[in-house]
Amino acid sequence: MLSRLFLFICLIIAVNSCKSPEARKPVQKRSGSFIEVSAERNKKLYEKEKASIQEIIQADTENDYLASDSGFWFYYNTKDSTSVIMPKYGDMITFTFDIKDFDGNLILSERENGLQNYKVDQSNQDLISGLRDGLKLMKEGETITFLFPSYKAYGYYGIENKLGTNIPVISKVTLKSIEQTQEN
């Protein structure tokens, strides 16, 4: 009888020791409310900026604006209809640009920025994403005016002592030269 009791106790211990581990419950539960609130705020900001851009476009009857796939608008000041060469990955380009706010106040002049050299999609140069995307739409000698919503411009950071946070901008860009790489 004692041996049966011993076998029974061993069997119970063996069954309990083979049990899979249980997941621990978190001490605190956190919701994704900050992310949700931030996303909602950014959507509202974008809609407000988009409405401002549409007002500018409607008020400007002299220029034909185009919408880019990247989320900004532009028109040609000088267009080259004969050239087919556009900057591609790895090309070295030279350009000038300025930055204005939507009221026309100059934030950064062409002279302040100087002549810019940029290796397309390979440079660590501090260019706003709107400029990086916009330059790929240009041909040598063209001048384009871009209207960038804040997320394509200087966004949350702005420009210290010059441009506040989340401010859309207008940028006039002239592509001076394209030096193609051997890959292209």
Secondary structure as GFF3:
##gff-version 3
##sequence-region A 1 184
A	DSSP	alpha_helix	2	17	.	.	.	ID=ss1
A	DSSP	alpha_helix	33	59	.	.	.	ID=ss2
A	DSSP	beta_strand	66	67	.	.	.	ID=ss3
A	DSSP	beta_strand	73	78	.	.	.	ID=ss4
A	DSSP	beta_strand	92	97	.	.	.	ID=ss5
A	DSSP	beta_strand	99	101	.	.	.	ID=ss6
A	DSSP	beta_strand	106	108	.	.	.	ID=ss7
A	DSSP	alpha_helix	110	113	.	.	.	ID=ss8
A	DSSP	beta_strand	116	119	.	.	.	ID=ss9
A	DSSP	alpha_helix	129	135	.	.	.	ID=ss10
A	DSSP	beta_strand	143	148	.	.	.	ID=ss11
A	DSSP	three_ten_helix	150	152	.	.	.	ID=ss12
A	DSSP	beta_strand	169	179	.	.	.	ID=ss13
###
